[in-house]
Amino acid sequence: MTGTVAETSRKSSRLPAGVYLLGFCLFAMGSAEFLLAGVLPAVATDLEVPLSAAGYLITAFALGVVIGGPPFAVLSLRWPRRTALVAAQGAFAACIAAGLLGNYPVLLITRALAGVAYAGFFAVATVTAISLVTPDRNARASGVVVSGLSVAMVAGGPAGTLLSSFTGWRGGFWAVVALTLVGVVGCLLAIPNADPRGASTAKRQVSHELANLRNPRLWGIWAITILTTAGYMITYNYLAAMLADITRMPQSWIPAVLTLFGIGAFVGLSVGGRISDRRPHTALLTGSAAVAILALIMVLAIQQTWAAAATAFLLGIAAFVLNPAVYGRVFALAAHAPTLAGATTVSAFQSGISLTPALAGIALGQDAALTTVCVIGSILALCAVPLILIDRAQHGATGLRDRPGWREQPQAREDHRPLARAHGAPGREEGRPNP
């Protein structure tokens, strides 16, 4: 009897296979983001453009994510989730393929469009993941999906760069297209679909999602997201340069240290996903404080190879402990309208990443030391702490309302149930009781 209970408990704690499939899909698509940095000189040479112009390809993708994600999410509200996931992946693969067949202007435009599709998939994937699990595992499920990005950072980008060294820079991107199409097939087979509802129901759902964006507490979480993401990414983005110029590390060893950061990110997502469902503010405060401290430690650690490598690993853990907690808070505050809120969260992450070149450029343009970027990262992470404390105080004041799995009183729940079913959320009539 005891063995049966234990086995049942283990099975109930496992996440559905669909959650891991969505993580794989995000790995496939995210690899295109990390791959371009590794082949940028080859792209510039092949397309006969300056390296600075080739760098705009990275910016185009980022702008597509920031600007296009929320509108795509609104459009997807009129579709079943599986349809939205497949459409986003299909559009992404088509844009990448078209860019590979065109010249520089074509590649620039298709990179921006691919960013829109990528952000749309990211938003719908996280919402789909939490619909597949009970509310007490929302942060863990979203953490698994986001872990696809850390795997892309650790393996996808480097593996694509290695492949491109043998096949030309386009080879790695053709591999991304192939993996994305595998993800399309997987979603068609493994992700449940719901019957689309009428236009009036979809219109009400769009209005409801837009109304939720007026919640100032959501904007506080997005501000935390921008500050913390910029806080750790500004150090990561210039880590290779610091290792080469200050540590004097051989070029062949630098990717290994960057990989340590990615491995740390994977560990951080696993730990953060388990903590954040019960104690999201503990994860946010711990992660932000650790990023601030480790960024300052890097100023000194970068002098020694072993110290820089260890600090990079710990920084990856601290940075990605934050991500499941951010999604946990967003989905707690926008429980009945998560799609647009999820898309805006993706845009907030990308905004934090896009902010780092400007901040670093201002400092380095004044002839500041390269390690100044670490100090900037520490300050940004510390600026998020007061916002986290404010959200925690407001969370304590509202009590059960912000807990994962909390639902409104029966009358309010009835008002929202048709909207949830319209977008594929499982309900009682689909054989799954509402938690």
Beta strands, then each sheet from edge to edge (+ up, - down):
end
